[in-house]
Structures are given as structure tokens and as C-alpha cells.
Amino acid sequence: MDHRDVIASLTNEERSRLTGKSDGPGLIQFAAHFGAILLLGGLIAAKVPFWPLLMLPQGILIVFLFTLLHETVHRTAFETQRLNDAVARLCSLAIALPADWFRYFHFAHHRFTQDPDNDPELAFPKPETLRQYVVHVSGLPVWWAHFKTLYSNASGGSQESYVPPKGRPKVRAEARAMIALYAAVLLLAFWFKATVLLYVWIVPALLGQPFLRLYLLAEHGRCPMVANMLENTRTTLTNWLVRKVAWNMPFHAEHHAYPGVPFHQLPEFHRLIERHLKVIEPGYVRFHEKYIETLH
């Protein structure tokens, strides 16, 4: 039974309930996620006792805005399209990943998941040696890739096959606007000697990125190169806090099987199709223990 059979087995009532969008759950979770970033940022800026220790949780919350960006490019975080697009822009700026370009990239990933010839995610190979694993988890390559993408998009409008010709002007304008905004923020920071930017945003993001790399590696790492979304994608069972910070994306096989299901309905969808999932891991620590055993 593949993902198409599972979706076909759902009743019309189940499909309607599962794919029902709503602004409420997204606004509540966004308020909690972004509110925590503002709170920690304020405490760091005020240099409360032991404030450097707050930079790690701050960074984790910032880089995990990637999972909110992911939801908003699917336009399933909120019912209102303009709200999805506005929050996508905010997340995009926070992690230097252009939203319009990422939408094209990510939809190609969904169409060709684990297809060696067409899945754009596979252009960034999974680590096969311990050295590659350490470099990958450091997060440094992904920051380089983000800024390289911004430069490439700003100068050429992105020439990747998954970006249609009509989308290239939009991708180019987006990258140029982001670069201009970053330049303005940095100039203002230098002018006013506002080093707080380093401690509230830049250093925390560098510290938090390894945790996002560890999380993302579990989504498809060591999964079969097949078309069945219940087999080429991993669901990782984890605690409530990780699910909240990651906008329920640990239910990743469920998301790939039925991308129209909003984040807040994924636990229910998991309950319905759990018996059909092929690749489930009981936690991220266990996944990485197994992954490291395969390295040479």
C-alpha cells in the first residue's frame, strides 16, 4: 500500500477534516514561537545574569523558523493567504533563505522525493564519512549555500530547472530586496555601534543551526530511493516540545503523503495511517546513533 492508496482509503469526511485550514492554531503557535524569540532577545539585549546561556535556545528558535517558512510556502500554516505570505517573508529574512525561491525548490522536492535525477535536495549529498557528518552538522555549509543562493538569484534570477522562466524576475527581485535590507541593517548597526545584533540574532543563529541540521537529516537520511512517500520519508517520534518548535514536521512521512494537511492536523493524520508507515524512528538520538554506525 503506497501513499496514494492510503489517501484514497480516507472517507470524504476525513479528507475534509484533515485538510481544513484555520488561522487560529497558526496564530497561537506563531505568537508562542516568535514571542519566545522576542523575550529571549530582550533578555540578551538587557544582559541579564548568565545572558550568554540564552543564546543557544534563542538560536534554536530562530533557525527553526525554517519549519514555519516551510509551512507558509505550502500556505497551510494559516487559512489567509496574505498571512502565510507575510510570515514567510519574516522567516525568510530571519534565516537568509528566500521564500519565493524556496517555494520552487521545495515543491520540486515534493514532486521528486528521493529521485536521484530530479530531487533538488539530493544535490546536497548526505554525509557518508564521519568528517562529512561533522561538517554537515556544523551548519556552516548551509549558511554558505544560503548566501550563494541569494547572490546567484540577485545576479541571474536563478537558472535552476525547477524555477520557471516566468518566476525568475520575482526570484531576482526578492534576492535583491533581501540583500539591500541586510546591507541597510548592517550599516545602521555599524553606525550606531549596535553590537547587540550579534548577540540577539547572528551568533545565536550560528549556534542553533547544528540542531536544525540534526533534525533535518532524519527526514530522508538513509531512506530508500523509491517513489512511495510512506517509504522514502521518515517519521520521527519525539516529545511535545520538539514537535511544537518544529511545527509538527517530525510527522514528515505524513506531510509528504498528503501535503495539503495543515501542521495542526498532522497528529490526527498520523493516528489514522501509522500502521502503513514504513520508516519510523523512536527519537532523534536513536536515529543519529544508527546513522553514525553507517559512516566510514
C-alpha positions as CSV (number, residue, x, y, z in Angstrom):
1,M,0.0,0.0,0.0
2,D,1.6,3.3,-1.1
3,H,0.7,6.9,-0.1
4,R,-1.9,7.2,-3.0
5,D,-3.7,4.1,-1.7
6,V,-3.8,5.5,1.8
7,I,-5.2,8.8,0.7
8,A,-7.8,7.0,-1.5
9,S,-8.9,4.9,1.5
10,L,-9.9,8.0,3.5
11,T,-13.5,9.0,3.6
12,N,-14.7,12.3,2.2
13,E,-15.4,13.5,5.8
14,E,-11.9,12.5,6.9
15,R,-10.3,14.3,4.0
16,S,-12.3,17.4,4.6
17,R,-11.5,17.4,8.3
18,L,-7.8,16.8,7.7
19,T,-7.3,19.5,5.1
20,G,-9.3,22.1,6.8
21,K,-7.2,25.3,7.2
22,S,-7.6,27.8,10.0
23,D,-5.8,31.0,11.1
24,G,-6.4,30.2,14.8
25,P,-3.9,27.4,15.5
26,G,-1.2,29.0,13.4
27,L,-1.6,32.4,15.1
28,I,-1.4,30.8,18.5
29,Q,1.7,28.9,17.7
30,F,3.3,31.8,15.8
31,A,2.7,34.0,18.8
32,A,4.4,31.5,21.1
33,H,7.3,30.9,18.8
34,F,8.0,34.5,17.8
35,G,7.1,35.7,21.2
36,A,9.8,33.5,22.8
37,I,12.3,34.9,20.3
38,L,11.4,38.4,21.3
39,L,11.5,37.6,25.0
40,L,14.9,35.9,24.9
41,G,16.2,38.6,22.6
42,G,15.1,41.2,25.1
43,L,16.8,39.4,28.0
44,I,20.0,39.0,26.0
45,A,20.0,42.7,25.0
46,A,19.4,43.7,28.6
47,K,22.4,41.4,29.6
48,V,20.6,39.7,32.5
49,P,22.7,37.4,34.7
50,F,24.0,34.5,32.7
51,W,22.7,36.0,29.4
52,P,25.2,34.2,27.2
53,L,23.5,30.9,28.1
54,L,20.3,32.2,26.5
55,M,21.9,32.5,23.0
56,L,21.6,28.8,22.4
57,P,17.8,28.5,22.9
58,Q,17.4,31.8,21.1
59,G,19.4,30.4,18.1
60,I,17.3,27.2,18.1
61,L,14.1,29.1,18.0
62,I,15.5,31.4,15.2
63,V,16.7,28.6,12.9
64,F,13.6,26.5,13.5
65,L,11.7,29.4,11.8
66,F,12.7,27.3,8.8
67,T,9.8,24.9,9.7
68,L,7.4,27.8,9.8
69,L,8.8,29.0,6.5
70,H,8.2,25.5,5.1
71,E,4.6,25.6,6.3
72,T,3.9,29.1,4.9
73,V,5.3,28.3,1.5
74,H,2.8,25.4,1.5
75,R,0.2,28.0,2.6
76,T,-1.0,25.6,5.3
77,A,0.2,27.5,8.4
78,F,-2.8,29.8,8.1
79,E,-6.0,29.9,6.2
80,T,-5.4,33.5,5.0
81,Q,-3.0,33.5,2.0
82,R,-1.7,37.0,2.8
83,L,-0.9,36.0,6.3
84,N,1.0,32.9,5.0
85,D,3.0,35.1,2.6
86,A,3.8,37.8,5.2
87,V,5.0,35.4,7.8
88,A,7.0,33.6,5.1
89,R,8.8,36.9,4.3
90,L,9.6,37.4,8.0
91,C,11.0,33.9,8.4
92,S,12.9,34.2,5.1
93,L,14.7,37.3,6.4
94,A,15.5,35.7,9.8
95,I,17.4,32.8,8.3
96,A,18.6,34.2,4.9
97,L,16.5,31.8,2.8
98,P,14.5,33.5,0.1
99,A,10.9,32.4,0.3
100,D,9.8,32.6,-3.4
101,W,12.9,30.6,-4.5
102,F,12.4,28.1,-1.7
103,R,8.8,27.5,-2.8
104,Y,10.0,26.4,-6.2
105,F,12.8,24.3,-4.7
106,H,10.6,22.7,-2.1
107,F,7.8,21.9,-4.5
108,A,10.3,20.1,-6.8
109,H,11.5,18.2,-3.8
110,H,7.9,17.1,-3.2
111,R,7.3,16.1,-6.8
112,F,10.5,14.1,-7.0
113,T,11.3,13.0,-3.4
114,Q,14.3,10.7,-3.3
115,D,14.6,10.7,-7.1
116,P,18.4,10.9,-7.7
117,D,17.9,12.7,-11.0
118,N,15.3,15.3,-10.1
119,D,15.1,15.9,-6.3
120,P,17.0,19.2,-5.7
121,E,17.6,18.3,-2.1
122,L,19.8,15.4,-3.3
123,A,22.2,18.0,-4.9
124,F,23.4,18.4,-1.3
125,P,24.6,14.8,-0.6
126,K,24.0,13.3,2.8
127,P,27.3,12.7,4.8
128,E,29.0,9.3,4.2
129,T,32.1,9.8,6.4
130,L,32.5,10.9,10.0
131,R,34.3,14.0,8.7
132,Q,31.5,14.9,6.3
133,Y,29.0,14.3,9.1
134,V,30.7,16.8,11.5
135,V,31.0,19.4,8.7
136,H,27.3,18.9,7.8
137,V,26.1,19.2,11.4
138,S,28.2,22.3,11.9
139,G,25.7,24.2,9.7
140,L,28.5,26.2,8.0
141,P,27.8,24.7,4.6
142,V,24.2,25.6,4.7
143,W,24.9,29.2,5.5
144,W,27.3,29.4,2.6
145,A,24.6,27.8,0.4
146,H,22.0,30.4,1.5
147,F,24.2,33.3,0.8
148,K,25.4,31.8,-2.5
149,T,21.7,31.3,-3.5
150,L,21.0,35.0,-2.6
151,Y,23.9,36.2,-4.8
152,S,23.0,33.8,-7.7
153,N,19.4,34.8,-7.6
154,A,20.2,38.6,-7.4
155,S,22.6,38.4,-10.3
156,G,20.8,36.0,-12.6
157,G,17.3,35.4,-11.3
158,S,18.1,31.7,-10.6
159,Q,18.7,29.4,-13.6
160,E,17.7,26.1,-11.9
161,S,15.3,24.0,-13.9
162,Y,12.7,24.0,-11.1
163,V,12.4,27.8,-11.3
164,P,10.2,28.5,-14.3
165,P,11.2,31.4,-16.6
166,K,8.2,33.5,-15.5
167,G,9.3,33.1,-11.9
168,R,12.9,34.3,-12.4
169,P,12.1,38.1,-12.3
170,K,10.3,37.5,-9.0
171,V,13.2,35.5,-7.5
172,R,15.7,38.1,-8.7
173,A,13.7,41.0,-7.1
174,E,13.3,39.1,-3.9
175,A,17.0,38.4,-3.6
176,R,17.9,42.0,-4.3
177,A,15.5,43.3,-1.8
178,M,16.8,40.9,0.9
179,I,20.4,41.9,0.2
180,A,19.5,45.6,0.3
181,L,17.7,45.2,3.6
182,Y,20.6,43.2,5.1
183,A,23.1,45.9,3.9
184,A,20.9,48.7,5.5
185,V,20.7,46.8,8.8
186,L,24.4,46.2,8.9
187,L,25.2,49.8,8.1
188,L,22.9,51.1,10.8
189,A,24.4,48.6,13.3
190,F,27.9,49.8,12.5
191,W,26.9,53.5,12.5
192,F,25.3,53.2,15.9
193,K,27.8,50.6,17.2
194,A,24.9,48.3,17.9
195,T,26.8,45.0,18.7
196,V,23.5,43.7,20.2
197,L,22.6,42.4,16.7
198,L,25.5,39.9,17.1
199,Y,24.2,38.5,20.4
200,V,20.5,38.6,19.7
201,W,20.5,37.2,16.1
202,I,23.8,36.3,14.3
203,V,25.7,34.4,17.0
204,P,22.5,32.6,18.2
205,A,21.7,31.5,14.6
206,L,25.2,30.1,14.2
207,L,24.8,28.2,17.5
208,G,21.3,26.9,16.7
209,Q,21.9,25.7,13.1
210,P,23.6,22.4,14.1
211,F,20.3,21.4,15.9
212,L,18.3,22.1,12.7
213,R,20.8,20.1,10.7
214,L,20.5,17.1,13.1
215,Y,16.7,17.4,12.8
216,L,16.5,17.7,9.0
217,L,18.9,14.8,8.4
218,A,16.3,12.5,9.9
219,E,13.7,13.4,7.4
220,H,15.1,11.4,4.5
221,G,18.6,10.3,5.5
222,R,19.1,6.6,4.8
223,C,15.6,6.3,3.4
224,P,15.0,4.2,0.2
225,M,15.2,5.9,-3.2
226,V,11.6,4.9,-4.1
227,A,8.5,6.8,-5.1
228,N,6.3,5.7,-2.2
229,M,6.2,8.6,0.3
230,L,5.4,6.2,3.2
231,E,8.8,4.6,2.5
232,N,11.1,7.4,1.2
233,T,10.4,9.7,4.2
234,R,10.9,9.1,7.9
235,T,8.5,10.0,10.7
236,T,10.4,10.5,14.0
237,L,8.5,10.1,17.2
238,T,9.6,12.8,19.7
239,N,8.4,14.8,22.6
240,W,5.8,17.6,22.7
241,L,8.4,20.4,22.8
242,V,10.3,19.3,19.7
243,R,7.0,18.9,17.8
244,K,5.9,22.4,18.8
245,V,9.2,24.1,17.8
246,A,9.3,22.1,14.5
247,W,5.6,22.9,13.7
248,N,4.7,19.1,13.8
249,M,7.1,18.4,11.0
250,P,8.6,15.3,12.8
251,F,5.4,13.7,11.2
252,H,7.3,14.0,8.0
253,A,6.1,10.9,6.1
254,E,2.5,12.1,6.8
255,H,3.3,15.5,5.4
256,H,4.8,14.1,2.2
257,A,2.0,11.6,1.8
258,Y,-0.6,14.4,2.0
259,P,1.0,17.9,1.8
260,G,-2.4,19.6,2.0
261,V,-2.8,18.6,5.6
262,P,-2.0,21.7,7.8
263,F,0.5,21.3,10.6
264,H,-2.1,21.2,13.4
265,Q,-3.9,18.2,11.8
266,L,-0.7,16.1,11.3
267,P,-1.0,14.3,14.7
268,E,-4.5,13.2,13.7
269,F,-3.4,12.1,10.3
270,H,-0.5,10.1,11.9
271,R,-3.1,8.3,14.1
272,L,-5.1,7.3,11.0
273,I,-2.2,6.0,8.9
274,E,0.5,5.0,11.4
275,R,0.2,1.3,10.6
276,H,1.1,2.0,7.0
277,L,4.3,3.9,7.7
278,K,7.4,2.1,6.6
279,V,10.2,4.2,8.2
280,I,9.6,5.3,11.8
281,E,12.3,6.2,14.3
282,P,11.7,6.4,18.1
283,G,13.6,9.6,18.6
284,Y,16.4,11.7,17.1
285,V,19.1,10.4,19.3
286,R,18.4,6.8,18.2
287,F,18.3,7.9,14.6
288,H,21.8,9.5,14.8
289,E,23.2,6.6,16.7
290,K,22.2,4.4,13.8
291,Y,23.3,6.9,11.2
292,I,26.8,7.3,12.7
293,E,27.2,3.4,12.7
294,T,26.9,3.5,8.9
295,L,29.6,6.1,8.4
296,H,33.1,5.1,7.3
